[in-house]
């Protein structure tokens, strides 16, 4: 699904919102996630997953065409870790209510 398909689907599912408003909402969410990652913050969306930036050390790489050694500088790369609910839904498992400890029943 592309960003424009997401916007179209959200606009269709929410007829009380105008498409330009949905575009603004989706754009704002993506911009805020991007800005938080650029600041080095972590963004956690419960039930969906967590976005963070991981640091990669400088290293010596290889040019695949020539085999020549190339220095690769250190950098931060975005990382997404899916939440438990998202993993279960993707794998076709049923969504279950959180498990609770059994209640003690007093003896008669």
Beta strands, then each sheet from edge to edge (+ up, - down):
strand 1: 43-45
strand 2: 49-56
strand 3: 59-62
strand 4: 69-72
strand 5: 75-82
sheet 1: 1+ 2- 5+
sheet 2: 3+ 4-
end
